[in-house]
Amino acid sequence: MNELPKDAVVVTRPDGTTIDDPSSPTKKLIAPSKANFREVYVAGKQLAANHFWQDVAPAYEALHHFGTYDFQRDKATNTHFKDYVNAANYAVGVYMAGIGYGKWESVKIAQTYGFPFSSKKYDENARKLTEKGWDDADKGKWQ
């Protein structure tokens, strides 16, 4: 098993449950200790009343490489943490559900962005984690 970053924590929902992630060394979704998925959801929710074109700049700032909720990258140290890729994809789903996009739309927007910018070209695992984040947010688990 590879050594996890020192600040790695298992993501725990407010109800105390964890999120399965078969591709993680822990078999649970891990994120940096600073990750706050309630905050991710609320940030998306703040855009819910906007027209979609008003969402583009704030969503880009929140989710793009080194964005506020891009948990796989640390801007201060210019470091990429492969163990947090799934947390970043999960955050995309949580954020997009907060805005009010449907699951299909959220995945398609993420895939469209990911194709030219992601080293994995937005793979199947990324889709699953985005959908899982969206599902959890849609079910009220991050409110």
VMD Tcl script that builds the backbone (N, CA, C; Angstrom):
set m [mol new atoms 429]
animate dup $m
set s [atomselect $m all]
$s set {name element resname resid chain x y z} {
  {N N MET 1 A 0.858 -1.181 0.000}
  {CA C MET 1 A 0.000 0.000 0.000}
  {C C MET 1 A 0.902 1.242 0.000}
  {N N ASN 2 A 0.529 2.205 -0.833}
  {CA C ASN 2 A 1.319 3.435 -0.881}
  {C C ASN 2 A 1.065 4.278 0.364}
  {N N GLU 3 A 2.027 5.124 0.662}
  {CA C GLU 3 A 1.875 5.990 1.828}
  {C C GLU 3 A 0.974 7.168 1.474}
  {N N LEU 4 A -0.026 7.382 2.273}
  {CA C LEU 4 A -0.978 8.471 2.036}
  {C C LEU 4 A -0.383 9.795 2.490}
  {N N PRO 5 A -0.871 10.902 1.915}
  {CA C PRO 5 A -0.422 12.208 2.414}
  {C C PRO 5 A -0.714 12.333 3.906}
  {N N LYS 6 A 0.087 13.094 4.601}
  {CA C LYS 6 A -0.035 13.218 6.062}
  {C C LYS 6 A -1.377 13.797 6.514}
  {N N ASP 7 A -2.002 14.602 5.665}
  {CA C ASP 7 A -3.279 15.211 6.052}
  {C C ASP 7 A -4.499 14.434 5.560}
  {N N ALA 8 A -4.294 13.217 5.073}
  {CA C ALA 8 A -5.394 12.413 4.528}
  {C C ALA 8 A -6.363 11.986 5.624}
  {N N VAL 9 A -7.644 12.144 5.341}
  {CA C VAL 9 A -8.701 11.672 6.238}
  {C C VAL 9 A -9.741 10.945 5.404}
  {N N VAL 10 A -10.417 10.006 6.020}
  {CA C VAL 10 A -11.554 9.355 5.378}
  {C C VAL 10 A -12.708 10.344 5.412}
  {N N VAL 11 A -13.341 10.544 4.265}
  {CA C VAL 11 A -14.477 11.466 4.198}
  {C C VAL 11 A -15.643 10.841 4.956}
  {N N THR 12 A -16.162 11.604 5.905}
  {CA C THR 12 A -17.283 11.151 6.719}
  {C C THR 12 A -18.421 12.144 6.566}
  {N N ARG 13 A -19.572 11.610 6.184}
  {CA C ARG 13 A -20.757 12.464 6.044}
  {C C ARG 13 A -21.221 12.918 7.429}
  {N N PRO 14 A -22.044 13.976 7.469}
  {CA C PRO 14 A -22.549 14.462 8.753}
  {C C PRO 14 A -23.267 13.392 9.580}
  {N N ASP 15 A -23.846 12.388 8.899}
  {CA C ASP 15 A -24.545 11.335 9.645}
  {C C ASP 15 A -23.607 10.244 10.162}
  {N N GLY 16 A -22.289 10.421 9.935}
  {CA C GLY 16 A -21.294 9.478 10.442}
  {C C GLY 16 A -20.922 8.364 9.471}
  {N N THR 17 A -21.586 8.274 8.334}
  {CA C THR 17 A -21.265 7.227 7.366}
  {C C THR 17 A -20.094 7.660 6.492}
  {N N THR 18 A -19.429 6.673 5.922}
  {CA C THR 18 A -18.303 6.930 5.022}
  {C C THR 18 A -18.703 6.550 3.600}
  {N N ILE 19 A -17.839 6.868 2.665}
  {CA C ILE 19 A -18.125 6.660 1.247}
  {C C ILE 19 A -17.160 5.613 0.708}
  {N N ASP 20 A -17.709 4.541 0.179}
  {CA C ASP 20 A -16.866 3.498 -0.391}
  {C C ASP 20 A -16.144 4.016 -1.624}
  {N N ASP 21 A -14.886 3.622 -1.749}
  {CA C ASP 21 A -14.079 3.957 -2.915}
  {C C ASP 21 A -13.120 2.790 -3.158}
  {N N PRO 22 A -13.541 1.820 -3.976}
  {CA C PRO 22 A -12.718 0.629 -4.200}
  {C C PRO 22 A -11.323 0.919 -4.747}
  {N N SER 23 A -11.138 2.064 -5.396}
  {CA C SER 23 A -9.827 2.376 -5.964}
  {C C SER 23 A -8.882 3.025 -4.955}
  {N N SER 24 A -9.374 3.363 -3.777}
  {CA C SER 24 A -8.555 3.990 -2.740}
  {C C SER 24 A -7.787 2.926 -1.952}
  {N N PRO 25 A -6.585 3.251 -1.498}
  {CA C PRO 25 A -5.848 2.301 -0.662}
  {C C PRO 25 A -6.606 1.926 0.613}
  {N N THR 26 A -7.479 2.816 1.092}
  {CA C THR 26 A -8.242 2.553 2.306}
  {C C THR 26 A -9.599 1.916 2.015}
  {N N LYS 27 A -9.961 1.855 0.731}
  {CA C LYS 27 A -11.279 1.382 0.259}
  {C C LYS 27 A -12.398 2.349 0.656}
  {N N LYS 28 A -12.010 3.508 1.160}
  {CA C LYS 28 A -12.937 4.592 1.495}
  {C C LYS 28 A -12.440 5.855 0.807}
  {N N LEU 29 A -13.360 6.772 0.505}
  {CA C LEU 29 A -12.967 8.034 -0.104}
  {C C LEU 29 A -12.120 8.817 0.888}
  {N N ILE 30 A -10.967 9.266 0.436}
  {CA C ILE 30 A -10.096 10.072 1.284}
  {C C ILE 30 A -9.929 11.454 0.661}
  {N N ALA 31 A -9.664 12.405 1.514}
  {CA C ALA 31 A -9.497 13.801 1.096}
  {C C ALA 31 A -8.536 14.462 2.072}
  {N N PRO 32 A -8.039 15.642 1.696}
  {CA C PRO 32 A -7.223 16.371 2.680}
  {C C PRO 32 A -8.110 16.814 3.841}
  {N N SER 33 A -7.534 16.963 5.002}
  {CA C SER 33 A -8.315 17.315 6.189}
  {C C SER 33 A -9.054 18.639 6.022}
  {N N LYS 34 A -8.587 19.517 5.136}
  {CA C LYS 34 A -9.262 20.801 4.909}
  {C C LYS 34 A -10.548 20.663 4.090}
  {N N ALA 35 A -10.766 19.513 3.466}
  {CA C ALA 35 A -11.948 19.319 2.610}
  {C C ALA 35 A -13.220 19.380 3.454}
  {N N ASN 36 A -14.148 20.212 3.015}
  {CA C ASN 36 A -15.414 20.387 3.714}
  {C C ASN 36 A -16.518 20.336 2.663}
  {N N PHE 37 A -17.136 19.177 2.532}
  {CA C PHE 37 A -18.126 18.988 1.469}
  {C C PHE 37 A -19.437 19.724 1.738}
  {N N ARG 38 A -19.713 20.050 2.974}
  {CA C ARG 38 A -20.865 20.933 3.250}
  {C C ARG 38 A -20.604 22.300 2.628}
  {N N GLU 39 A -19.384 22.782 2.784}
  {CA C GLU 39 A -18.995 24.065 2.200}
  {C C GLU 39 A -19.073 24.005 0.667}
  {N N VAL 40 A -18.657 22.890 0.094}
  {CA C VAL 40 A -18.727 22.708 -1.362}
  {C C VAL 40 A -20.178 22.826 -1.819}
  {N N TYR 41 A -21.067 22.141 -1.111}
  {CA C TYR 41 A -22.488 22.169 -1.465}
  {C C TYR 41 A -23.058 23.590 -1.342}
  {N N VAL 42 A -22.770 24.257 -0.243}
  {CA C VAL 42 A -23.277 25.618 -0.012}
  {C C VAL 42 A -22.748 26.576 -1.085}
  {N N ALA 43 A -21.496 26.425 -1.468}
  {CA C ALA 43 A -20.928 27.288 -2.513}
  {C C ALA 43 A -21.692 27.112 -3.825}
  {N N GLY 44 A -22.028 25.883 -4.155}
  {CA C GLY 44 A -22.840 25.642 -5.347}
  {C C GLY 44 A -24.241 26.197 -5.179}
  {N N LYS 45 A -24.825 25.987 -4.030}
  {CA C LYS 45 A -26.196 26.437 -3.755}
  {C C LYS 45 A -26.320 27.960 -3.900}
  {N N GLN 46 A -25.260 28.684 -3.593}
  {CA C GLN 46 A -25.289 30.146 -3.708}
  {C C GLN 46 A -25.474 30.608 -5.152}
  {N N LEU 47 A -25.219 29.727 -6.102}
  {CA C LEU 47 A -25.373 30.067 -7.517}
  {C C LEU 47 A -26.708 29.599 -8.090}
  {N N ALA 48 A -27.502 28.918 -7.299}
  {CA C ALA 48 A -28.715 28.260 -7.801}
  {C C ALA 48 A -29.701 29.206 -8.472}
  {N N ALA 49 A -29.779 30.434 -8.027}
  {CA C ALA 49 A -30.749 31.376 -8.600}
  {C C ALA 49 A -30.238 32.046 -9.875}
  {N N ASN 50 A -28.983 31.835 -10.205}
  {CA C ASN 50 A -28.381 32.476 -11.383}
  {C C ASN 50 A -28.827 31.822 -12.683}
  {N N HIS 51 A -28.642 32.539 -13.773}
  {CA C HIS 51 A -28.744 31.939 -15.094}
  {C C HIS 51 A -27.460 31.144 -15.307}
  {N N PHE 52 A -27.526 30.086 -16.108}
  {CA C PHE 52 A -26.366 29.203 -16.244}
  {C C PHE 52 A -25.097 29.947 -16.661}
  {N N TRP 53 A -25.215 30.963 -17.494}
  {CA C TRP 53 A -24.027 31.688 -17.942}
  {C C TRP 53 A -23.378 32.470 -16.792}
  {N N GLN 54 A -24.137 32.745 -15.732}
  {CA C GLN 54 A -23.570 33.429 -14.569}
  {C C GLN 54 A -22.802 32.463 -13.668}
  {N N ASP 55 A -22.990 31.166 -13.893}
  {CA C ASP 55 A -22.325 30.138 -13.085}
  {C C ASP 55 A -20.906 29.831 -13.566}
  {N N VAL 56 A -20.611 30.160 -14.807}
  {CA C VAL 56 A -19.363 29.712 -15.418}
  {C C VAL 56 A -18.129 30.204 -14.660}
  {N N ALA 57 A -17.997 31.489 -14.453}
  {CA C ALA 57 A -16.788 32.015 -13.789}
  {C C ALA 57 A -16.660 31.521 -12.345}
  {N N PRO 58 A -17.724 31.593 -11.520}
  {CA C PRO 58 A -17.568 31.091 -10.145}
  {C C PRO 58 A -17.292 29.582 -10.094}
  {N N ALA 59 A -17.934 28.818 -10.969}
  {CA C ALA 59 A -17.695 27.369 -10.983}
  {C C ALA 59 A -16.267 27.069 -11.421}
  {N N TYR 60 A -15.782 27.796 -12.395}
  {CA C TYR 60 A -14.395 27.617 -12.845}
  {C C TYR 60 A -13.435 27.895 -11.684}
  {N N GLU 61 A -13.645 28.986 -10.976}
  {CA C GLU 61 A -12.785 29.333 -9.841}
  {C C GLU 61 A -12.849 28.278 -8.735}
  {N N ALA 62 A -13.983 27.666 -8.585}
  {CA C ALA 62 A -14.155 26.669 -7.529}
  {C C ALA 62 A -13.568 25.304 -7.899}
  {N N LEU 63 A -13.682 24.909 -9.179}
  {CA C LEU 63 A -13.406 23.529 -9.545}
  {C C LEU 63 A -12.210 23.298 -10.465}
  {N N HIS 64 A -11.717 24.323 -11.131}
  {CA C HIS 64 A -10.620 24.104 -12.082}
  {C C HIS 64 A -9.326 23.724 -11.361}
  {N N HIS 65 A -8.282 23.462 -12.122}
  {CA C HIS 65 A -6.994 23.112 -11.534}
  {C C HIS 65 A -6.549 24.205 -10.570}
  {N N PHE 66 A -6.275 23.806 -9.350}
  {CA C PHE 66 A -5.885 24.672 -8.238}
  {C C PHE 66 A -7.044 25.544 -7.737}
  {N N GLY 67 A -8.266 25.215 -8.137}
  {CA C GLY 67 A -9.438 25.939 -7.663}
  {C C GLY 67 A -9.716 25.624 -6.196}
  {N N THR 68 A -10.648 26.342 -5.631}
  {CA C THR 68 A -10.986 26.207 -4.210}
  {C C THR 68 A -11.270 24.766 -3.795}
  {N N TYR 69 A -11.988 24.011 -4.632}
  {CA C TYR 69 A -12.387 22.646 -4.272}
  {C C TYR 69 A -11.687 21.588 -5.110}
  {N N ASP 70 A -10.584 21.942 -5.722}
  {CA C ASP 70 A -9.753 20.967 -6.431}
  {C C ASP 70 A -8.822 20.341 -5.397}
  {N N PHE 71 A -9.342 19.389 -4.665}
  {CA C PHE 71 A -8.618 18.822 -3.535}
  {C C PHE 71 A -7.376 18.032 -3.936}
  {N N GLN 72 A -7.211 17.740 -5.229}
  {CA C GLN 72 A -6.041 16.977 -5.654}
  {C C GLN 72 A -4.795 17.846 -5.863}
  {N N ARG 73 A -4.959 19.163 -5.785}
  {CA C ARG 73 A -3.830 20.055 -6.017}
  {C C ARG 73 A -3.697 21.080 -4.890}
  {N N ASP 74 A -2.455 21.406 -4.572}
  {CA C ASP 74 A -2.165 22.439 -3.580}
  {C C ASP 74 A -1.431 23.571 -4.291}
  {N N LYS 75 A -2.101 24.695 -4.410}
  {CA C LYS 75 A -1.539 25.837 -5.138}
  {C C LYS 75 A -0.283 26.387 -4.455}
  {N N ALA 76 A -0.302 26.449 -3.144}
  {CA C ALA 76 A 0.828 27.043 -2.410}
  {C C ALA 76 A 2.139 26.291 -2.669}
  {N N THR 77 A 2.063 24.974 -2.801}
  {CA C THR 77 A 3.273 24.173 -3.003}
  {C C THR 77 A 3.385 23.625 -4.421}
  {N N ASN 78 A 2.388 23.930 -5.274}
  {CA C ASN 78 A 2.344 23.422 -6.642}
  {C C ASN 78 A 2.489 21.897 -6.661}
  {N N THR 79 A 1.730 21.251 -5.779}
  {CA C THR 79 A 1.806 19.804 -5.611}
  {C C THR 79 A 0.510 19.142 -6.054}
  {N N HIS 80 A 0.655 17.992 -6.698}
  {CA C HIS 80 A -0.494 17.176 -7.086}
  {C C HIS 80 A -0.522 15.938 -6.197}
  {N N PHE 81 A -1.687 15.636 -5.642}
  {CA C PHE 81 A -1.862 14.473 -4.775}
  {C C PHE 81 A -2.787 13.477 -5.472}
  {N N LYS 82 A -2.214 12.422 -6.035}
  {CA C LYS 82 A -3.029 11.451 -6.771}
  {C C LYS 82 A -4.058 10.775 -5.871}
  {N N ASP 83 A -3.769 10.692 -4.584}
  {CA C ASP 83 A -4.714 10.053 -3.665}
  {C C ASP 83 A -5.978 10.877 -3.456}
  {N N TYR 84 A -5.974 12.142 -3.877}
  {CA C TYR 84 A -7.137 13.010 -3.702}
  {C C TYR 84 A -7.905 13.277 -4.996}
  {N N VAL 85 A -7.532 12.611 -6.076}
  {CA C VAL 85 A -8.231 12.793 -7.354}
  {C C VAL 85 A -9.714 12.463 -7.195}
  {N N ASN 86 A -10.018 11.373 -6.513}
  {CA C ASN 86 A -11.415 10.970 -6.353}
  {C C ASN 86 A -12.205 11.973 -5.516}
  {N N ALA 87 A -11.570 12.553 -4.517}
  {CA C ALA 87 A -12.243 13.572 -3.703}
  {C C ALA 87 A -12.567 14.797 -4.545}
  {N N ALA 88 A -11.665 15.155 -5.459}
  {CA C ALA 88 A -11.914 16.300 -6.338}
  {C C ALA 88 A -13.093 16.012 -7.271}
  {N N ASN 89 A -13.160 14.802 -7.815}
  {CA C ASN 89 A -14.282 14.446 -8.686}
  {C C ASN 89 A -15.596 14.368 -7.909}
  {N N TYR 90 A -15.541 13.847 -6.707}
  {CA C TYR 90 A -16.719 13.805 -5.837}
  {C C TYR 90 A -17.208 15.230 -5.563}
  {N N ALA 91 A -16.265 16.147 -5.303}
  {CA C ALA 91 A -16.619 17.544 -5.038}
  {C C ALA 91 A -17.331 18.182 -6.227}
  {N N VAL 92 A -16.931 17.821 -7.437}
  {CA C VAL 92 A -17.607 18.350 -8.625}
  {C C VAL 92 A -19.089 17.988 -8.583}
  {N N GLY 93 A -19.396 16.742 -8.272}
  {CA C GLY 93 A -20.793 16.312 -8.196}
  {C C GLY 93 A -21.562 17.029 -7.100}
  {N N VAL 94 A -20.951 17.182 -5.933}
  {CA C VAL 94 A -21.597 17.878 -4.815}
  {C C VAL 94 A -21.892 19.322 -5.205}
  {N N TYR 95 A -20.914 19.984 -5.780}
  {CA C TYR 95 A -21.038 21.393 -6.172}
  {C C TYR 95 A -22.133 21.565 -7.227}
  {N N MET 96 A -22.105 20.733 -8.245}
  {CA C MET 96 A -23.068 20.855 -9.344}
  {C C MET 96 A -24.493 20.581 -8.866}
  {N N ALA 97 A -24.661 19.634 -7.966}
  {CA C ALA 97 A -25.991 19.388 -7.394}
  {C C ALA 97 A -26.452 20.596 -6.595}
  {N N GLY 98 A -25.525 21.230 -5.900}
  {CA C GLY 98 A -25.862 22.438 -5.152}
  {C C GLY 98 A -26.393 23.529 -6.068}
  {N N ILE 99 A -25.760 23.695 -7.210}
  {CA C ILE 99 A -26.228 24.705 -8.174}
  {C C ILE 99 A -27.622 24.357 -8.676}
  {N N GLY 100 A -27.883 23.069 -8.817}
  {CA C GLY 100 A -29.187 22.643 -9.325}
  {C C GLY 100 A -29.132 21.929 -10.656}
  {N N TYR 101 A -27.932 21.647 -11.136}
  {CA C TYR 101 A -27.814 20.873 -12.373}
  {C C TYR 101 A -28.223 19.429 -12.110}
  {N N GLY 102 A -28.755 18.786 -13.109}
  {CA C GLY 102 A -29.078 17.369 -13.013}
  {C C GLY 102 A -27.814 16.533 -13.030}
  {N N LYS 103 A -27.942 15.275 -12.683}
  {CA C LYS 103 A -26.770 14.392 -12.646}
  {C C LYS 103 A -26.159 14.240 -14.037}
  {N N TRP 104 A -26.970 13.986 -15.035}
  {CA C TRP 104 A -26.466 13.805 -16.394}
  {C C TRP 104 A -25.742 15.059 -16.862}
  {N N GLU 105 A -26.357 16.223 -16.633}
  {CA C GLU 105 A -25.730 17.495 -17.030}
  {C C GLU 105 A -24.392 17.698 -16.311}
  {N N SER 106 A -24.369 17.393 -15.033}
  {CA C SER 106 A -23.154 17.564 -14.239}
  {C C SER 106 A -22.016 16.717 -14.784}
  {N N VAL 107 A -22.320 15.470 -15.098}
  {CA C VAL 107 A -21.294 14.575 -15.641}
  {C C VAL 107 A -20.837 15.051 -17.007}
  {N N LYS 108 A -21.764 15.448 -17.853}
  {CA C LYS 108 A -21.396 15.899 -19.203}
  {C C LYS 108 A -20.549 17.168 -19.160}
  {N N ILE 109 A -20.885 18.090 -18.275}
  {CA C ILE 109 A -20.080 19.308 -18.137}
  {C C ILE 109 A -18.673 18.940 -17.652}
  {N N ALA 110 A -18.588 18.051 -16.662}
  {CA C ALA 110 A -17.282 17.636 -16.144}
  {C C ALA 110 A -16.483 16.893 -17.217}
  {N N GLN 111 A -17.133 16.024 -17.975}
  {CA C GLN 111 A -16.435 15.303 -19.037}
  {C C GLN 111 A -15.945 16.257 -20.126}
  {N N THR 112 A -16.766 17.222 -20.470}
  {CA C THR 112 A -16.382 18.186 -21.498}
  {C C THR 112 A -15.169 18.994 -21.047}
  {N N TYR 113 A -15.166 19.418 -19.794}
  {CA C TYR 113 A -14.016 20.142 -19.259}
  {C C TYR 113 A -12.809 19.208 -19.144}
  {N N GLY 114 A -13.051 18.001 -18.660}
  {CA C GLY 114 A -11.962 17.065 -18.400}
  {C C GLY 114 A -11.267 16.544 -19.636}
  {N N PHE 115 A -11.975 16.456 -20.753}
  {CA C PHE 115 A -11.353 15.861 -21.934}
  {C C PHE 115 A -10.093 16.609 -22.368}
  {N N PRO 116 A -10.125 17.927 -22.523}
  {CA C PRO 116 A -8.885 18.593 -22.937}
  {C C PRO 116 A -7.912 18.883 -21.789}
  {N N PHE 117 A -8.387 18.871 -20.543}
  {CA C PHE 117 A -7.541 19.314 -19.437}
  {C C PHE 117 A -7.081 18.219 -18.481}
  {N N SER 118 A -7.725 17.058 -18.511}
  {CA C SER 118 A -7.396 16.002 -17.563}
  {C C SER 118 A -6.393 15.024 -18.173}
  {N N SER 119 A -5.435 14.584 -17.378}
  {CA C SER 119 A -4.471 13.597 -17.866}
  {C C SER 119 A -5.151 12.255 -18.137}
  {N N LYS 120 A -6.263 11.992 -17.473}
  {CA C LYS 120 A -6.993 10.734 -17.681}
  {C C LYS 120 A -8.138 10.887 -18.664}
  {N N LYS 121 A -8.304 12.076 -19.197}
  {CA C LYS 121 A -9.386 12.359 -20.150}
  {C C LYS 121 A -10.755 12.025 -19.570}
  {N N TYR 122 A -10.888 12.230 -18.276}
  {CA C TYR 122 A -12.131 11.998 -17.565}
  {C C TYR 122 A -12.585 10.546 -17.719}
  {N N ASP 123 A -11.993 9.673 -16.969}
  {CA C ASP 123 A -12.240 8.235 -17.070}
  {C C ASP 123 A -13.510 7.787 -16.337}
  {N N GLU 124 A -13.767 6.513 -16.410}
  {CA C GLU 124 A -14.976 5.926 -15.818}
  {C C GLU 124 A -15.034 6.140 -14.303}
  {N N ASN 125 A -13.895 6.031 -13.634}
  {CA C ASN 125 A -13.874 6.238 -12.189}
  {C C ASN 125 A -14.240 7.679 -11.838}
  {N N ALA 126 A -13.767 8.624 -12.624}
  {CA C ALA 126 A -14.115 10.032 -12.400}
  {C C ALA 126 A -15.630 10.220 -12.534}
  {N N ARG 127 A -16.219 9.595 -13.543}
  {CA C ARG 127 A -17.670 9.689 -13.731}
  {C C ARG 127 A -18.404 9.137 -12.505}
  {N N LYS 128 A -17.983 7.984 -12.036}
  {CA C LYS 128 A -18.650 7.356 -10.891}
  {C C LYS 128 A -18.574 8.229 -9.641}
  {N N LEU 129 A -17.408 8.829 -9.408}
  {CA C LEU 129 A -17.255 9.668 -8.209}
  {C C LEU 129 A -18.043 10.962 -8.337}
  {N N THR 130 A -18.097 11.534 -9.536}
  {CA C THR 130 A -18.912 12.731 -9.758}
  {C C THR 130 A -20.381 12.397 -9.510}
  {N N GLU 131 A -20.830 11.273 -10.037}
  {CA C GLU 131 A -22.221 10.845 -9.822}
  {C C GLU 131 A -22.500 10.585 -8.346}
  {N N LYS 132 A -21.563 9.966 -7.650}
  {CA C LYS 132 A -21.738 9.678 -6.217}
  {C C LYS 132 A -21.850 10.977 -5.425}
  {N N GLY 133 A -20.998 11.953 -5.733}
  {CA C GLY 133 A -21.086 13.246 -5.057}
  {C C GLY 133 A -22.426 13.910 -5.329}
  {N N TRP 134 A -22.866 13.842 -6.582}
  {CA C TRP 134 A -24.152 14.430 -6.959}
  {C C TRP 134 A -25.282 13.723 -6.200}
  {N N ASP 135 A -25.258 12.398 -6.196}
  {CA C ASP 135 A -26.311 11.626 -5.504}
  {C C ASP 135 A -26.367 11.985 -4.019}
  {N N ASP 136 A -25.212 12.023 -3.374}
  {CA C ASP 136 A -25.188 12.335 -1.942}
  {C C ASP 136 A -25.740 13.737 -1.669}
  {N N ALA 137 A -25.333 14.689 -2.496}
  {CA C ALA 137 A -25.829 16.064 -2.312}
  {C C ALA 137 A -27.320 16.141 -2.591}
  {N N ASP 138 A -27.766 15.454 -3.631}
  {CA C ASP 138 A -29.182 15.470 -3.988}
  {C C ASP 138 A -30.051 14.843 -2.892}
  {N N LYS 139 A -29.506 13.895 -2.173}
  {CA C LYS 139 A -30.226 13.235 -1.077}
  {C C LYS 139 A -30.135 14.026 0.230}
  {N N GLY 140 A -29.470 15.192 0.177}
  {CA C GLY 140 A -29.402 16.057 1.363}
  {C C GLY 140 A -28.306 15.686 2.339}
  {N N LYS 141 A -27.373 14.848 1.939}
  {CA C LYS 141 A -26.337 14.403 2.876}
  {C C LYS 141 A -25.290 15.454 3.202}
  {N N TRP 142 A -25.259 16.561 2.448}
  {CA C TRP 142 A -24.281 17.626 2.710}
  {C C TRP 142 A -24.947 18.944 3.051}
  {N N GLN 143 A -26.217 18.908 3.379}
  {CA C GLN 143 A -26.930 20.151 3.732}
  {C C GLN 143 A -26.772 20.459 5.199}
}
mol reanalyze $m
mol bondsrecalc $m
mol representation Tube
mol addrep $m
